């Protein structure tokens, strides 16, 4: 949600002294550009209430003319936008996703050779009977006349169609409706986006080229039928798609293509998260508007591209490691880490409504991963105060990466967390929005026993559209558990 975004300075000059003369030498500095944004079809805004450790992946909210810096004033209604900013301004370019994919992959870290991306079970016929899911027709249909209307005039009853995903799972049901308001679920956009992503990522290159042919390709004909509002033509193309993707699955072409992946493309990760959120959280978003002003229970989210950078570039966590999100909200970041990295992923949340939604999201997310034929790491959600939860205490001792969105935490809670980090193993990385080490802090004989002394901190900057409560860029911190700092000081000053 895409919702769920982020998403140079020019060269500087330096003078270098040379024997017998002074020569001016131009040195060009290369600072990182803002990452390319993945494609999205949803033009929907997503609700972003503010909250306690809401490091949950947030939907990308369309920029407003003015935004309040106070996360507690950001509650809105509407559909999720978990994906990065869309490049659909030019919808004629069906290869945008593939182009973005190629550029993005060049900046990713070395792939994890132990990561198993494909779910073998998902390609066994009839093997999804235990994975119930919410179909699109369950959330967008004519039984909600104030929110949806028929997409095709010749079918005022909004005909029901089914769409085949890459796996052997049962097809998803869609009711052919249009949203009355632009922030509601858009059925035709989601169908087109699913087909586009599948063609670009799953379908063998030769077959994909035929489907994307600018004149007679399936994508062009689908878009034409949508523009002309020709229902029979549109439905016929959907049936054609179902047959083609089923044939490629039976031939083993889809499995082979997935096995060639080194990582899971961020556009696909965002799509799965968006689908999960729109079916579980969006219909119940009012539950997230309950928070306590002036307390630690303030809800805010990190957007998927920002989370991706944290996982893949800042911490470089691997599939055989353990990730913990303290204050995990509705669980978006926990889900993203499990899918993107394939690691053991944990979250702890104390707000009951968010916990309930997180559990529902976990179930829907697992079904969605199966639908797309992907294997995610284990997902574990705990309820309660992470300072007092015994399970979380044990898990933290094994953690390799801990994420804490402490943007709105009180000083007392941040101090309590710092003490909790004493139990982390050496080398564990902590990602936070505020530093647990005061600016300019130095170890001295007087403060030798302070918990923050065991943390080695690096300040980093994130770009605009990285968090839910503001479009502005900001700073975050990567802390490393390094008790040797205290030992070194003690030894030096013995």
Order of alpha helices (4+ residues) and beta strands (2+ residues): beta-beta-beta-alpha-alpha-beta-beta-beta-beta-alpha-alpha-alpha-alpha-alpha-alpha-beta-alpha-beta-alpha-beta-alpha-beta-alpha-beta-alpha-beta-beta-beta-alpha
